[in-house]
Amino acid sequence: MKPVPTLLTERLQLRKLTLKDAETIFLYFSNPEMTRFYGMEPFESRLEAEKFIKNFLDDYNMLFRWGIVEKDSNRLIGTCGFHAISEKHLRAEIGYEIDVPFWGKGYATEAIKALIEYGMDTLKLQRIGANVYPENISSRRVLEKAGFSHEGLLRNYLFQGGNFHDANVFSILKNEVLGK
C-alpha cells in the first residue's frame, strides 16, 4: 500500500480515510440528494459506508481517496480522490463529493485544485479526467473553475436507479496547468 499524504489548502485538510469516518459517510451517502449524480444508490446501512472506506484502504495502489476535512471545525465534509489510474499512460480520473450543508462554499473546487497539484507534481500525471452527469451543473462549474475542459459526451455511460445515464467528459492536461 502506498502511503497516503495529507494535503493542505487554505481551508481544508485532505487526509486518509479511516473506518472512524463510516458514520459521517453513511449519513451523507444515505441522502438521495447526495447520490443523485454519484452513479450509485443511497446507502441503507452503516456497513455499506464501512465497505466503501475499506475498498479504498485495501487498494491504494490503484485508488487514492482522501477525506475532506474543514480545518475550522475539524469536520469531515466529503471525500475526493483518483481512480482509473494508469501508470503507463500517466493519467487518472477524479471523483469527489461534498456533504449538502457545505455546497456552494467553494470547497469542492479547493479540494480539486489540491488533487491536480498532487497528481501532476507527485504522481507525474499528464492528464486528469472526470465524468459528470449532464444535469449536474454545479459539478460542471467546479471542474471549469479548476481549469478542466469539456471534451464530449459518453452516451448511456452510467447505470443508476434502473436507468442508463449519459456522462460529460472533462479533462485537464499537465501543460495547461503549467501554462506551457
ZAMARMI-329059 format. One record per atom (N, C-alpha, C): residue in three letters; atom name; x, y, z. Coordinates in nm, 2 decimals. Example, Ala and Ser with C-alpha at 12.3 -4.5 7.8 and 13.67 -1.06 7.14 Angstrom:
residues 2
R resn name      X      Y      Z
R  ALA    N   1.32  -0.57   0.78
R  ALA   CA   1.23  -0.45   0.78
R  ALA    C   1.32  -0.33   0.78
R  SER    N   1.28  -0.22   0.71
R  SER   CA   1.37  -0.11   0.71
R  SER    C   1.29   0.00   0.79
end
This chain:
residues 180
R resn name      X      Y      Z
R  MET    N   0.08  -0.12   0.00
R  MET   CA   0.00   0.00   0.00
R  MET    C   0.09   0.12   0.00
R  LYS    N   0.06   0.22  -0.09
R  LYS   CA   0.13   0.34  -0.09
R  LYS    C   0.09   0.43   0.03
R  PRO    N   0.18   0.51   0.08
R  PRO   CA   0.14   0.60   0.19
R  PRO    C   0.05   0.71   0.13
R  VAL    N  -0.04   0.75   0.21
R  VAL   CA  -0.14   0.85   0.17
R  VAL    C  -0.10   0.98   0.24
R  PRO    N  -0.05   1.08   0.16
R  PRO   CA  -0.01   1.20   0.23
R  PRO    C  -0.13   1.29   0.26
R  THR    N  -0.11   1.37   0.36
R  THR   CA  -0.21   1.47   0.39
R  THR    C  -0.18   1.59   0.31
R  LEU    N  -0.29   1.64   0.24
R  LEU   CA  -0.28   1.76   0.16
R  LEU    C  -0.35   1.88   0.23
R  LEU    N  -0.29   1.99   0.23
R  LEU   CA  -0.34   2.11   0.29
R  LEU    C  -0.37   2.22   0.19
R  THR    N  -0.49   2.28   0.21
R  THR   CA  -0.53   2.40   0.14
R  THR    C  -0.55   2.51   0.24
R  GLU    N  -0.60   2.62   0.19
R  GLU   CA  -0.63   2.73   0.28
R  GLU    C  -0.73   2.69   0.39
R  ARG    N  -0.84   2.63   0.35
R  ARG   CA  -0.95   2.60   0.44
R  ARG    C  -0.97   2.45   0.47
R  LEU    N  -0.89   2.36   0.40
R  LEU   CA  -0.92   2.22   0.41
R  LEU    C  -0.79   2.14   0.44
R  GLN    N  -0.82   2.02   0.50
R  GLN   CA  -0.72   1.92   0.51
R  GLN    C  -0.77   1.80   0.44
R  LEU    N  -0.69   1.74   0.35
R  LEU   CA  -0.73   1.62   0.28
R  LEU    C  -0.64   1.51   0.34
R  ARG    N  -0.71   1.42   0.41
R  ARG   CA  -0.64   1.32   0.49
R  ARG    C  -0.69   1.18   0.46
R  LYS    N  -0.61   1.08   0.50
R  LYS   CA  -0.65   0.94   0.47
R  LYS    C  -0.78   0.91   0.54
R  LEU    N  -0.87   0.84   0.47
R  LEU   CA  -0.99   0.79   0.54
R  LEU    C  -0.96   0.68   0.64
R  THR    N  -1.05   0.67   0.74
R  THR   CA  -1.04   0.56   0.83
R  THR    C  -1.18   0.51   0.86
R  LEU    N  -1.19   0.39   0.92
R  LEU   CA  -1.32   0.34   0.95
R  LEU    C  -1.40   0.42   1.05
R  LYS    N  -1.33   0.51   1.12
R  LYS   CA  -1.40   0.60   1.21
R  LYS    C  -1.48   0.70   1.13
R  ASP    N  -1.46   0.72   1.00
R  ASP   CA  -1.54   0.81   0.92
R  ASP    C  -1.67   0.75   0.87
R  ALA    N  -1.69   0.62   0.90
R  ALA   CA  -1.80   0.55   0.84
R  ALA    C  -1.94   0.61   0.88
R  GLU    N  -1.95   0.65   1.00
R  GLU   CA  -2.08   0.71   1.04
R  GLU    C  -2.12   0.84   0.96
R  THR    N  -2.02   0.93   0.95
R  THR   CA  -2.04   1.05   0.87
R  THR    C  -2.07   1.02   0.73
R  ILE    N  -1.99   0.93   0.67
R  ILE   CA  -2.01   0.90   0.53
R  ILE    C  -2.14   0.83   0.51
R  PHE    N  -2.18   0.74   0.60
R  PHE   CA  -2.32   0.68   0.59
R  PHE    C  -2.43   0.79   0.59
R  LEU    N  -2.41   0.89   0.68
R  LEU   CA  -2.52   0.99   0.70
R  LEU    C  -2.54   1.07   0.57
R  TYR    N  -2.43   1.10   0.50
R  TYR   CA  -2.45   1.18   0.38
R  TYR    C  -2.47   1.10   0.26
R  PHE    N  -2.42   0.97   0.25
R  PHE   CA  -2.45   0.89   0.13
R  PHE    C  -2.58   0.82   0.15
R  SER    N  -2.65   0.83   0.26
R  SER   CA  -2.79   0.78   0.27
R  SER    C  -2.89   0.88   0.22
R  ASN    N  -2.84   1.00   0.20
R  ASN   CA  -2.93   1.11   0.15
R  ASN    C  -2.94   1.10   0.00
R  PRO    N  -3.06   1.07  -0.06
R  PRO   CA  -3.07   1.06  -0.20
R  PRO    C  -3.03   1.19  -0.28
R  GLU    N  -3.03   1.30  -0.22
R  GLU   CA  -2.98   1.42  -0.29
R  GLU    C  -2.83   1.42  -0.31
R  MET    N  -2.76   1.35  -0.22
R  MET   CA  -2.62   1.34  -0.23
R  MET    C  -2.58   1.24  -0.35
R  THR    N  -2.66   1.13  -0.36
R  THR   CA  -2.62   1.03  -0.46
R  THR    C  -2.69   1.04  -0.59
R  ARG    N  -2.77   1.15  -0.61
R  ARG   CA  -2.84   1.17  -0.73
R  ARG    C  -2.76   1.16  -0.85
R  PHE    N  -2.64   1.22  -0.85
R  PHE   CA  -2.55   1.23  -0.96
R  PHE    C  -2.42   1.15  -0.93
R  TYR    N  -2.42   1.06  -0.84
R  TYR   CA  -2.30   0.99  -0.80
R  TYR    C  -2.28   0.85  -0.87
R  GLY    N  -2.38   0.80  -0.93
R  GLY   CA  -2.37   0.67  -1.00
R  GLY    C  -2.39   0.56  -0.91
R  MET    N  -2.45   0.58  -0.80
R  MET   CA  -2.48   0.47  -0.70
R  MET    C  -2.61   0.50  -0.63
R  GLU    N  -2.66   0.40  -0.57
R  GLU   CA  -2.79   0.41  -0.49
R  GLU    C  -2.75   0.46  -0.35
R  PRO    N  -2.84   0.53  -0.28
R  PRO   CA  -2.82   0.57  -0.15
R  PRO    C  -2.78   0.45  -0.05
R  PHE    N  -2.69   0.48   0.04
R  PHE   CA  -2.66   0.37   0.14
R  PHE    C  -2.78   0.34   0.23
R  GLU    N  -2.80   0.22   0.26
R  GLU   CA  -2.91   0.18   0.35
R  GLU    C  -2.86   0.13   0.49
R  SER    N  -2.72   0.12   0.50
R  SER   CA  -2.67   0.07   0.63
R  SER    C  -2.53   0.13   0.65
R  ARG    N  -2.49   0.14   0.77
R  ARG   CA  -2.35   0.18   0.80
R  ARG    C  -2.25   0.09   0.74
R  LEU    N  -2.28  -0.04   0.73
R  LEU   CA  -2.19  -0.14   0.68
R  LEU    C  -2.15  -0.10   0.53
R  GLU    N  -2.24  -0.04   0.46
R  GLU   CA  -2.21   0.00   0.32
R  GLU    C  -2.10   0.11   0.32
R  ALA    N  -2.11   0.20   0.42
R  ALA   CA  -2.01   0.30   0.44
R  ALA    C  -1.87   0.24   0.48
R  GLU    N  -1.88   0.15   0.56
R  GLU   CA  -1.75   0.08   0.60
R  GLU    C  -1.69   0.01   0.49
R  LYS    N  -1.77  -0.06   0.40
R  LYS   CA  -1.72  -0.12   0.28
R  LYS    C  -1.66  -0.02   0.19
R  PHE    N  -1.73   0.09   0.17
R  PHE   CA  -1.68   0.20   0.08
R  PHE    C  -1.54   0.24   0.12
R  ILE    N  -1.52   0.26   0.25
R  ILE   CA  -1.39   0.31   0.31
R  ILE    C  -1.29   0.19   0.29
R  LYS    N  -1.33   0.07   0.33
R  LYS   CA  -1.24  -0.04   0.32
R  LYS    C  -1.19  -0.07   0.18
R  ASN    N  -1.27  -0.05   0.08
R  ASN   CA  -1.23  -0.07  -0.06
R  ASN    C  -1.11   0.03  -0.09
R  PHE    N  -1.12   0.15  -0.04
R  PHE   CA  -1.01   0.24  -0.07
R  PHE    C  -0.89   0.21   0.01
R  LEU    N  -0.91   0.17   0.13
R  LEU   CA  -0.79   0.13   0.22
R  LEU    C  -0.72   0.01   0.17
R  ASP    N  -0.79  -0.08   0.11
R  ASP   CA  -0.73  -0.21   0.06
R  ASP    C  -0.67  -0.19  -0.07
R  ASP    N  -0.69  -0.09  -0.15
R  ASP   CA  -0.64  -0.08  -0.28
R  ASP    C  -0.58   0.06  -0.32
R  TYR    N  -0.50   0.11  -0.23
R  TYR   CA  -0.44   0.24  -0.25
R  TYR    C  -0.33   0.24  -0.36
R  ASN    N  -0.31   0.12  -0.42
R  ASN   CA  -0.22   0.12  -0.54
R  ASN    C  -0.29   0.16  -0.66
R  MET    N  -0.42   0.14  -0.67
R  MET   CA  -0.50   0.17  -0.79
R  MET    C  -0.60   0.29  -0.76
R  LEU    N  -0.61   0.32  -0.64
R  LEU   CA  -0.71   0.42  -0.60
R  LEU    C  -0.64   0.51  -0.49
R  PHE    N  -0.67   0.64  -0.49
R  PHE   CA  -0.64   0.73  -0.38
R  PHE    C  -0.77   0.80  -0.34
R  ARG    N  -0.80   0.80  -0.22
R  ARG   CA  -0.92   0.87  -0.17
R  ARG    C  -0.89   0.94  -0.04
R  TRP    N  -0.92   1.06  -0.03
R  TRP   CA  -0.89   1.14   0.09
R  TRP    C  -1.03   1.18   0.15
R  GLY    N  -1.03   1.20   0.28
R  GLY   CA  -1.14   1.26   0.35
R  GLY    C  -1.11   1.41   0.34
R  ILE    N  -1.22   1.49   0.31
R  ILE   CA  -1.21   1.63   0.30
R  ILE    C  -1.25   1.69   0.44
R  VAL    N  -1.16   1.75   0.51
R  VAL   CA  -1.19   1.80   0.64
R  VAL    C  -1.18   1.95   0.64
R  GLU    N  -1.29   2.01   0.69
R  GLU   CA  -1.29   2.16   0.71
R  GLU    C  -1.20   2.19   0.83
R  LYS    N  -1.09   2.27   0.81
R  LYS   CA  -1.00   2.30   0.91
R  LYS    C  -1.06   2.36   1.04
R  ASP    N  -1.14   2.46   1.01
R  ASP   CA  -1.20   2.53   1.13
R  ASP    C  -1.28   2.45   1.22
R  SER    N  -1.36   2.35   1.17
R  SER   CA  -1.45   2.27   1.25
R  SER    C  -1.39   2.13   1.28
R  ASN    N  -1.29   2.09   1.20
R  ASN   CA  -1.23   1.96   1.20
R  ASN    C  -1.34   1.85   1.17
R  ARG    N  -1.43   1.89   1.08
R  ARG   CA  -1.54   1.81   1.04
R  ARG    C  -1.52   1.75   0.91
R  LEU    N  -1.54   1.62   0.89
R  LEU   CA  -1.54   1.55   0.76
R  LEU    C  -1.66   1.60   0.68
R  ILE    N  -1.63   1.66   0.56
R  ILE   CA  -1.74   1.72   0.48
R  ILE    C  -1.75   1.65   0.35
R  GLY    N  -1.67   1.56   0.32
R  GLY   CA  -1.67   1.49   0.19
R  GLY    C  -1.55   1.41   0.16
R  THR    N  -1.54   1.35   0.04
R  THR   CA  -1.42   1.28   0.00
R  THR    C  -1.38   1.32  -0.14
R  CYS    N  -1.26   1.29  -0.18
R  CYS   CA  -1.22   1.31  -0.31
R  CYS    C  -1.10   1.22  -0.34
R  GLY    N  -1.07   1.20  -0.47
R  GLY   CA  -0.95   1.12  -0.50
R  GLY    C  -0.94   1.08  -0.64
R  PHE    N  -0.85   0.99  -0.67
R  PHE   CA  -0.82   0.94  -0.80
R  PHE    C  -0.86   0.80  -0.81
R  HIS    N  -0.91   0.76  -0.93
R  HIS   CA  -0.94   0.62  -0.97
R  HIS    C  -0.90   0.60  -1.11
R  ALA    N  -0.92   0.48  -1.16
R  ALA   CA  -0.88   0.45  -1.30
R  ALA    C  -0.74   0.51  -1.33
R  ILE    N  -0.65   0.48  -1.24
R  ILE   CA  -0.51   0.53  -1.26
R  ILE    C  -0.44   0.44  -1.36
R  SER    N  -0.37   0.50  -1.45
R  SER   CA  -0.29   0.43  -1.55
R  SER    C  -0.15   0.48  -1.54
R  GLU    N  -0.06   0.40  -1.48
R  GLU   CA   0.08   0.44  -1.47
R  GLU    C   0.14   0.45  -1.61
R  LYS    N   0.11   0.35  -1.69
R  LYS   CA   0.16   0.35  -1.83
R  LYS    C   0.13   0.48  -1.91
R  HIS    N   0.00   0.52  -1.90
R  HIS   CA  -0.04   0.63  -1.98
R  HIS    C  -0.04   0.76  -1.90
R  LEU    N   0.00   0.76  -1.78
R  LEU   CA   0.02   0.88  -1.69
R  LEU    C  -0.11   0.96  -1.69
R  ARG    N  -0.22   0.88  -1.65
R  ARG   CA  -0.35   0.95  -1.64
R  ARG    C  -0.43   0.89  -1.53
R  ALA    N  -0.53   0.96  -1.49
R  ALA   CA  -0.62   0.92  -1.38
R  ALA    C  -0.75   1.00  -1.40
R  GLU    N  -0.85   0.95  -1.33
R  GLU   CA  -0.98   1.02  -1.32
R  GLU    C  -1.00   1.06  -1.18
R  ILE    N  -1.07   1.17  -1.16
R  ILE   CA  -1.10   1.21  -1.02
R  ILE    C  -1.25   1.19  -0.99
R  GLY    N  -1.28   1.18  -0.86
R  GLY   CA  -1.42   1.18  -0.82
R  GLY    C  -1.42   1.26  -0.69
R  TYR    N  -1.53   1.31  -0.65
R  TYR   CA  -1.54   1.39  -0.53
R  TYR    C  -1.69   1.41  -0.49
R  GLU    N  -1.71   1.44  -0.37
R  GLU   CA  -1.85   1.48  -0.32
R  GLU    C  -1.83   1.56  -0.19
R  ILE    N  -1.92   1.65  -0.18
R  ILE   CA  -1.92   1.74  -0.06
R  ILE    C  -2.06   1.72   0.00
R  ASP    N  -2.07   1.71   0.13
R  ASP   CA  -2.20   1.70   0.20
R  ASP    C  -2.29   1.82   0.18
R  VAL    N  -2.42   1.80   0.16
R  VAL   CA  -2.51   1.90   0.12
R  VAL    C  -2.50   2.03   0.20
R  PRO    N  -2.48   2.04   0.33
R  PRO   CA  -2.47   2.17   0.40
R  PRO    C  -2.35   2.25   0.36
R  PHE    N  -2.26   2.19   0.29
R  PHE   CA  -2.13   2.26   0.26
R  PHE    C  -2.13   2.29   0.11
R  TRP    N  -2.24   2.27   0.03
R  TRP   CA  -2.24   2.30  -0.11
R  TRP    C  -2.24   2.45  -0.12
R  GLY    N  -2.18   2.49  -0.23
R  GLY   CA  -2.18   2.64  -0.27
R  GLY    C  -2.07   2.72  -0.20
R  LYS    N  -1.98   2.66  -0.12
R  LYS   CA  -1.88   2.74  -0.05
R  LYS    C  -1.74   2.73  -0.11
R  GLY    N  -1.73   2.67  -0.23
R  GLY   CA  -1.60   2.66  -0.30
R  GLY    C  -1.51   2.55  -0.25
R  TYR    N  -1.56   2.46  -0.16
R  TYR   CA  -1.48   2.35  -0.10
R  TYR    C  -1.44   2.25  -0.21
R  ALA    N  -1.53   2.21  -0.29
R  ALA   CA  -1.50   2.11  -0.40
R  ALA    C  -1.39   2.17  -0.49
R  THR    N  -1.40   2.29  -0.53
R  THR   CA  -1.30   2.35  -0.62
R  THR    C  -1.17   2.35  -0.55
R  GLU    N  -1.17   2.39  -0.43
R  GLU   CA  -1.04   2.40  -0.35
R  GLU    C  -0.98   2.26  -0.34
R  ALA    N  -1.06   2.16  -0.31
R  ALA   CA  -1.01   2.02  -0.30
R  ALA    C  -0.95   1.97  -0.43
R  ILE    N  -1.03   2.00  -0.54
R  ILE   CA  -0.99   1.95  -0.67
R  ILE    C  -0.86   2.01  -0.72
R  LYS    N  -0.84   2.14  -0.69
R  LYS   CA  -0.71   2.21  -0.72
R  LYS    C  -0.59   2.14  -0.65
R  ALA    N  -0.62   2.10  -0.52
R  ALA   CA  -0.51   2.03  -0.45
R  ALA    C  -0.48   1.89  -0.51
R  LEU    N  -0.59   1.82  -0.56
R  LEU   CA  -0.57   1.70  -0.63
R  LEU    C  -0.49   1.72  -0.76
R  ILE    N  -0.52   1.82  -0.83
R  ILE   CA  -0.45   1.85  -0.96
R  ILE    C  -0.30   1.87  -0.93
R  GLU    N  -0.27   1.95  -0.83
R  GLU   CA  -0.13   1.97  -0.80
R  GLU    C  -0.06   1.84  -0.76
R  TYR    N  -0.12   1.77  -0.67
R  TYR   CA  -0.06   1.64  -0.63
R  TYR    C  -0.05   1.54  -0.75
R  GLY    N  -0.15   1.53  -0.83
R  GLY   CA  -0.15   1.44  -0.94
R  GLY    C  -0.04   1.48  -1.04
R  MET    N  -0.03   1.60  -1.07
R  MET   CA   0.07   1.65  -1.17
R  MET    C   0.21   1.64  -1.12
R  ASP    N   0.23   1.69  -0.99
R  ASP   CA   0.37   1.70  -0.94
R  ASP    C   0.42   1.57  -0.88
R  THR    N   0.34   1.50  -0.80
R  THR   CA   0.39   1.38  -0.73
R  THR    C   0.36   1.25  -0.81
R  LEU    N   0.24   1.24  -0.87
R  LEU   CA   0.21   1.12  -0.95
R  LEU    C   0.26   1.13  -1.09
R  LYS    N   0.30   1.25  -1.13
R  LYS   CA   0.36   1.27  -1.26
R  LYS    C   0.25   1.25  -1.37
R  LEU    N   0.13   1.28  -1.34
R  LEU   CA   0.02   1.26  -1.44
R  LEU    C   0.03   1.36  -1.55
R  GLN    N   0.00   1.32  -1.67
R  GLN   CA  -0.01   1.41  -1.79
R  GLN    C  -0.16   1.46  -1.81
R  ARG    N  -0.25   1.37  -1.76
R  ARG   CA  -0.39   1.40  -1.79
R  ARG    C  -0.47   1.36  -1.66
R  ILE    N  -0.57   1.44  -1.63
R  ILE   CA  -0.67   1.41  -1.52
R  ILE    C  -0.80   1.43  -1.58
R  GLY    N  -0.89   1.33  -1.57
R  GLY   CA  -1.02   1.33  -1.63
R  GLY    C  -1.13   1.33  -1.52
R  ALA    N  -1.25   1.36  -1.56
R  ALA   CA  -1.37   1.35  -1.48
R  ALA    C  -1.49   1.33  -1.56
R  ASN    N  -1.58   1.25  -1.51
R  ASN   CA  -1.71   1.22  -1.58
R  ASN    C  -1.82   1.27  -1.49
R  VAL    N  -1.91   1.35  -1.55
R  VAL   CA  -2.02   1.42  -1.48
R  VAL    C  -2.15   1.41  -1.55
R  TYR    N  -2.26   1.38  -1.48
R  TYR   CA  -2.39   1.38  -1.53
R  TYR    C  -2.42   1.51  -1.60
R  PRO    N  -2.48   1.52  -1.72
R  PRO   CA  -2.51   1.65  -1.78
R  PRO    C  -2.59   1.74  -1.70
R  GLU    N  -2.68   1.68  -1.62
R  GLU   CA  -2.77   1.76  -1.53
R  GLU    C  -2.70   1.82  -1.41
R  ASN    N  -2.58   1.77  -1.38
R  ASN   CA  -2.51   1.82  -1.26
R  ASN    C  -2.43   1.94  -1.30
R  ILE    N  -2.50   2.05  -1.31
R  ILE   CA  -2.44   2.18  -1.35
R  ILE    C  -2.34   2.23  -1.24
R  SER    N  -2.37   2.21  -1.11
R  SER   CA  -2.28   2.25  -1.01
R  SER    C  -2.14   2.18  -1.02
R  SER    N  -2.14   2.05  -1.05
R  SER   CA  -2.01   1.98  -1.06
R  SER    C  -1.94   2.03  -1.19
R  ARG    N  -2.01   2.06  -1.29
R  ARG   CA  -1.95   2.11  -1.42
R  ARG    C  -1.88   2.24  -1.38
R  ARG    N  -1.94   2.33  -1.31
R  ARG   CA  -1.88   2.46  -1.27
R  ARG    C  -1.76   2.44  -1.19
R  VAL    N  -1.76   2.34  -1.10
R  VAL   CA  -1.64   2.31  -1.01
R  VAL    C  -1.53   2.28  -1.10
R  LEU    N  -1.55   2.19  -1.20
R  LEU   CA  -1.44   2.14  -1.29
R  LEU    C  -1.39   2.26  -1.37
R  GLU    N  -1.48   2.34  -1.43
R  GLU   CA  -1.44   2.45  -1.51
R  GLU    C  -1.36   2.55  -1.43
R  LYS    N  -1.40   2.58  -1.30
R  LYS   CA  -1.32   2.67  -1.22
R  LYS    C  -1.19   2.62  -1.19
R  ALA    N  -1.17   2.49  -1.18
R  ALA   CA  -1.04   2.42  -1.16
R  ALA    C  -0.96   2.41  -1.28
R  GLY    N  -1.01   2.45  -1.40
R  GLY   CA  -0.93   2.45  -1.52
R  GLY    C  -0.96   2.34  -1.62
R  PHE    N  -1.06   2.26  -1.59
R  PHE   CA  -1.09   2.14  -1.68
R  PHE    C  -1.17   2.19  -1.80
R  SER    N  -1.15   2.12  -1.91
R  SER   CA  -1.22   2.15  -2.04
R  SER    C  -1.32   2.04  -2.07
R  HIS    N  -1.43   2.07  -2.13
R  HIS   CA  -1.53   1.97  -2.17
R  HIS    C  -1.48   1.91  -2.30
R  GLU    N  -1.48   1.78  -2.30
R  GLU   CA  -1.44   1.70  -2.42
R  GLU    C  -1.55   1.64  -2.50
R  GLY    N  -1.66   1.60  -2.44
R  GLY   CA  -1.76   1.54  -2.51
R  GLY    C  -1.86   1.47  -2.42
R  LEU    N  -1.94   1.38  -2.48
R  LEU   CA  -2.05   1.31  -2.41
R  LEU    C  -2.03   1.16  -2.43
R  LEU    N  -2.04   1.09  -2.32
R  LEU   CA  -2.04   0.94  -2.32
R  LEU    C  -2.19   0.90  -2.31
R  ARG    N  -2.25   0.84  -2.41
R  ARG   CA  -2.39   0.81  -2.41
R  ARG    C  -2.41   0.68  -2.33
R  ASN    N  -2.51   0.68  -2.25
R  ASN   CA  -2.55   0.56  -2.17
R  ASN    C  -2.43   0.50  -2.09
R  TYR    N  -2.35   0.59  -2.03
R  TYR   CA  -2.23   0.55  -1.97
R  TYR    C  -2.24   0.50  -1.83
R  LEU    N  -2.35   0.55  -1.76
R  LEU   CA  -2.37   0.51  -1.62
R  LEU    C  -2.50   0.45  -1.60
R  PHE    N  -2.51   0.35  -1.51
R  PHE   CA  -2.64   0.29  -1.48
R  PHE    C  -2.67   0.31  -1.33
R  GLN    N  -2.78   0.38  -1.31
R  GLN   CA  -2.83   0.41  -1.17
R  GLN    C  -2.98   0.42  -1.17
R  GLY    N  -3.04   0.37  -1.06
R  GLY   CA  -3.18   0.39  -1.05
R  GLY    C  -3.26   0.31  -1.16
R  GLY    N  -3.20   0.21  -1.21
R  GLY   CA  -3.27   0.13  -1.31
R  GLY    C  -3.26   0.19  -1.45
R  ASN    N  -3.18   0.30  -1.47
R  ASN   CA  -3.18   0.36  -1.60
R  ASN    C  -3.03   0.39  -1.64
R  PHE    N  -3.01   0.40  -1.77
R  PHE   CA  -2.88   0.44  -1.82
R  PHE    C  -2.87   0.59  -1.82
R  HIS    N  -2.76   0.65  -1.80
R  HIS   CA  -2.74   0.79  -1.80
R  HIS    C  -2.62   0.83  -1.88
R  ASP    N  -2.62   0.94  -1.94
R  ASP   CA  -2.51   1.00  -2.02
R  ASP    C  -2.41   1.06  -1.92
R  ALA    N  -2.29   1.08  -1.96
R  ALA   CA  -2.19   1.15  -1.88
R  ALA    C  -2.10   1.24  -1.96
R  ASN    N  -2.09   1.36  -1.92
R  ASN   CA  -2.00   1.46  -1.98
R  ASN    C  -1.85   1.42  -1.94
R  VAL    N  -1.76   1.43  -2.03
R  VAL   CA  -1.62   1.40  -2.01
R  VAL    C  -1.55   1.54  -2.00
R  PHE    N  -1.47   1.55  -1.89
R  PHE   CA  -1.38   1.67  -1.88
R  PHE    C  -1.24   1.62  -1.85
R  SER    N  -1.14   1.71  -1.89
R  SER   CA  -1.01   1.68  -1.86
R  SER    C  -0.92   1.81  -1.84
R  ILE    N  -0.81   1.79  -1.78
R  ILE   CA  -0.71   1.89  -1.77
R  ILE    C  -0.57   1.82  -1.79
R  LEU    N  -0.49   1.89  -1.87
R  LEU   CA  -0.36   1.84  -1.91
R  LEU    C  -0.25   1.91  -1.83
R  LYS    N  -0.14   1.84  -1.81
R  LYS   CA  -0.03   1.90  -1.74
R  LYS    C   0.02   2.03  -1.80
R  ASN    N   0.03   2.04  -1.93
R  ASN   CA   0.08   2.16  -2.00
R  ASN    C  -0.02   2.28  -1.98
R  GLU    N  -0.15   2.25  -1.95
R  GLU   CA  -0.24   2.35  -1.93
R  GLU    C  -0.23   2.41  -1.78
R  VAL    N  -0.19   2.32  -1.69
R  VAL   CA  -0.16   2.36  -1.55
R  VAL    C  -0.03   2.44  -1.54
R  LEU    N   0.07   2.40  -1.62
R  LEU   CA   0.20   2.47  -1.61
R  LEU    C   0.20   2.59  -1.70
R  GLY    N   0.10   2.60  -1.79
R  GLY   CA   0.09   2.72  -1.88
R  GLY    C   0.19   2.71  -1.99
R  LYS    N   0.23   2.59  -2.03
R  LYS   CA   0.32   2.57  -2.14
R  LYS    C   0.25   2.54  -2.27
end
